[in-house]
Each structure stands twice: as structure tokens, then as C-alpha cells.
Amino acid sequence: MESLRSRSEEGERISEIAHSLPPIPVEGFTRAIQAVSYLLYALATIIVGLRVYVRVQRSGSQRAWGWDDIFAVVGWFPLWPSIVFLTFATQWGLGAHDSQVPDGMLPYYQIRVKEYMFYFEMIYFASSVMTKLAMAIMILRLRATKRYAYIIWGNMAVLGANALVCLVIMFVSCSPVPALWNEKLGYCRIKQGWIIISYAGSVVLAMVDWTCAITPFFMLRKLQMPKRRKITIQIILSLGMFGSAAGLVRLGYYHAYDTEKYPNESLYNWGYTILWTVFEGGLGVIACSLPPLGVFFKKFFYNSRGSSGTKSGPATSNVSGFPIFPAEPQFGLGTQ
């Protein structure tokens, strides 16, 4: 009992030092992390804003607002709070080389940066789950048959199970939770809990993205629409694959979380994990909100010719951006 108390006191002392550190000048790679994050999230905000505008102002007498829109907006909302913690992390060394850190202070800067990274990752994960739900529901609006609907809903079940397992591991691996970034504050039952959920979460999220990107390719083959529309929809839905690719690249830097085994250039390598996370999250939000914006390009789609050589007409009118989406979300299962 006495050892636990003294350990906690040491942890409190370390925490006080970590939170009294002066900021590290933002330059080089650290500044690039900030710039990319601000730019990508600003673009995501514009795209989501246009989506809301289309749904509210351009849908006419039909009710276009659906659950995919709700999840898309909910998925966008956490982006800016996550930017706050990302900015704090960069100010205290995220992306910095060891040579930029004052002598003997690296362990304390690691603790402070890792705390901000924890908050950032939690918010990002919530955003990513909501965005993928929005994408899944949007795909189901393609009048999915039973086979493809089962695939998409099964995909979402896997996503939900993964989120639950990751949260459980995150919150039970160390007690109290702040021991995740400052182990002296308590003790950890799962020494590498953060690394385990990072790998597991990235792999499952990539699998979900690829499933949501590939499934529509097979669904669209049987739908009667001009080829130009099909290609455009497939390209937009495939943007999620680029996000998942960013998540897979991130796997190459997770080893740096183990500062005992890899003590050098930890803050710099952590910067890459966050940068690729930003790409994954930002591209996910953008990809799920682009299809409704097809309403701005009606002339382009209505003047396109299908495989039969006939022009598409207003009979396939659309309030969801692309003419294949019905006015109301279709959550039911179609025929085989």
C-alpha cells in the first residue's frame, strides 16, 4: 500500500513538471502537421456545409434529410475539438526531433504530448465511426438487395464490436486512465494496451472502408443509369479507400509508442501517426458528404449518355445528389 502511495506521489510530481514545461517552437514537420490539419478540416467543413445546404434548401417539396445526413454532421462535429488537442500537442513537441527538446526533458514532453494525443484519438475515433455509419447508410440508399444489405450491415456490426472492444481495452488497461500516458500515476494491467488498440482499430477501420468502397461497384452494375454517373459515384465512394490507405501507412509508426524499446525520435514518429490519422479522418468526412453535392452538376449528369446510347432524363430525378438515390432513405432489404 505504501509503495502504491509513493508511486502515485511520484506520478503527481512528474505530472506537475510535464504541465509546467515551456512550449517548443513550432517549425519544420510540426508546422506541416498543423497546416495540413487546418486545410483538410476547413475543406471538410465547407463540404459538410454544402451538404446541409443541399438537403435543407435544394430538396424542394421532397424530404431529403435522412440518417446518413445526421451521422455525417455528427461525424464532422468532433473535428474541430480534435484540432484543439492536436494544436496543443504540436506546441509541446509533437513532430519535433529529439534535438529540439531541452536536455533531460524528453520524458516529460512525451507525457504531455501523449496526453493530448489520447484526447485527440478518442475524439477522432468517434468521428470516424459516425462517418462510416453515414457512408454505409448512404450506400443502402442505392436500393441494395438482400445480399449487399447484409454485407453492409455486417460491416457496421464489425465496426461497432471493434469500437466497443477498443474502448474497453483503453479504459481497463491502466488504472487510473491517466496512467496510460504517465504510468507512475497508477499501474497498467495491459502494458501495451494503447499499441494493441491502435493496430486493431486501424486494421478494422481499413476493412470497413474497403468494404464500403468495393460493394457499390457490384451494386451499380445492375442499375440502369448513364455510364458517366456510375463512374462518378464509384470514384467518390472510393475516396474512402484513400483514407484507409492513410490508416494502413500509420501502422508503420505505432512501434514508436513503446518508448522503452524505441526511445529515439518518439515525438517525431508520433507526428506521423497523427498526420496520417488526420488524412484518414478528413478524407472520410469529405467522401461521405460529396455525393449529395451532385445536385450542383445536374446538367453534367442529365447530358450524359448511358450504355444504350439514350440520354438520361428527369425521370431519375434526385434529391440526394445523384439520381440513383431515392427521396427517402431505404433501410429495408430488397430482393435477391
ABEGO torsion letter per residue (X at the ends): XAAAAAAAAAAAAAAAAAAABBBBBBBEAAAAAAAAAAAAAAAAAAAAAAAAAAAAAAAEABBABBAAAAAAAAAAAAAAAAAAAAAAAAAAGBGBBAAABBBGAAAAAAAAAAAAAAAAAAAAAAAAAAAAAAAAAAAAAAGBBAAAAAAAAAAAAAAAAAAAAAAAAAAAABOBAAAAABAAABBBABAAAAAAAAAAAAAAAAAAAAAAAAAAAAAAAABBBBAAAAAAAAAAAAAAAAAAAAAAAAAAAAAAABAAABABGAAAAAAAAAAAAAAAAAAAAAAAAAAAAAAAAAAAAAABBBAAGBBBBAAABBAAGBAABBABBBABBBBX
